[in-house]
């Protein structure tokens, strides 16, 4: 699990521990030195992209548009692989498995929501319109409910990444 734009895991995922290009001591007065809309950078640079940092080459976290493409142009089948539940995402003869790995918030891991659905949360490498300065694009799904939209999430949350190599 990683906070958006950070390249290390940690024990706690909160605004108080979010260090990626941020100053300010609370959500109300966050100031970002990078990815702040004044700098016009809307996609993670390679040095801030954990997929690129760990895997190298041209590996990276997918953009919101790439998550949208999976959502709209692929078939989604809820299944298990070993001990892990998630979606098998298929287009033509190609498929990937996206485990329902949940989300880290503060020091807790959440995999099942209050309705009993198992869910997965993944980062996109992009940020939403400037009105939402403390958020980043993300993708989530729930068991037995095919995904229907990409969301915006607090940058400080611990989410999974699914590297792509275009």
Buried (B, 14 or more C-beta within 10 A) or exposed (E): BBBBBBBEEBEBBBBEBBEBBBEEEEEEEBEBEBBBBEEEBBBBEEEBBBBBBEBEEEBBBBBBEBBBEBBEEBEBEBEEEEEEBBBBBEEEEEEBBBBBBBBBBEEEEBBEEEEEBBBBBBBBBBBBEEEBBBBBBBBBBBBEEEBEEBBBBBBBBBBBBBBBEE
